[in-house]
Amino acid sequence: MSLSRMSTPVGRMIAGLAAGCLLSLGTASADDSPKVFGWVEKAELKPWDIKVKAKLDSGALTSSIDARDIERFEKDGDDWVRFRFEMEDEDTGEAASEDVERPLYRVLTVRGAGGRDERPVVLLNLCVGDTVYEEQFSLRNRSKMNYPVLLGRRTISHLGHLDVRETFEHDAECGEDAEFVEHEPEDD
């Protein structure tokens, strides 16, 4: 903006607003800033307390988790899914295996070079940083993948910012008093 335009009332108002915005950015406390996460973070599956490496993938919309022996069934008139976690705990190095039953949240249709695939989606609790998030996870055998958990954009949008140059910016440390962020249904 030229100096002659800044001398008008509207120009002065715009310049004042811009200066105020810059000042407020400079004085914002660290608590006001969104958290920054690397493209790989430690996470913890709750309530099983299994620590895993999670890849934050901005190319995926829905998060995915390694699940084996996936079986859909009906329980009390509702659709449910039974599956098994089988992964290595990142803290202990020990194999962790859990049989899990969850209500079916929805069915995800994935289209790719390999064709069309339908995957069950369930809600699971995952600790990332110091917060437990209830998120959607599609169930898929990821045993041949480097990371048993993939966090998609829906989950990343709840965490904060993604810095693709960094890894392990936060450890998963969610005690009993950890903040809990409940899943908010959206246009799935």
Salt bridges, closest charged atoms under 4 A:
GLU44 OE1 - LYS46 NZ 3.65
ASP49 OD1 - LYS46 NZ 2.88
ASP66 OD2 - ARG68 NH2 2.84
ASP69 OD2 - ARG84 NH2 2.25
GLU71 OE2 - ARG82 NH1 3.16
GLU86 OE2 - ARG68 NH1 3.50
GLU86 OE1 - ARG84 NH1 1.86
ASP91 OD1 - LYS42 NZ 3.29
ASP91 OD2 - LYS51 NZ 3.37
GLU101 OE1 - LYS75 NZ 3.82
GLU101 OE2 - ARG82 NE 2.89
ASP117 OD2 - ARG119 NE 3.07
GLU118 OE2 - ARG116 NH2 3.16
ASP130 OD1 - LYS35 NZ 2.58
GLU135 OE2 - HIS158 ND1 2.67
ASP163 OD1 - ARG165 NE 2.96
ASP171 OD1 - LYS51 NZ 3.97
GLU186 OE2 - ARG154 NE 2.61
ASP188 OD1 - ARG154 NH2 3.55
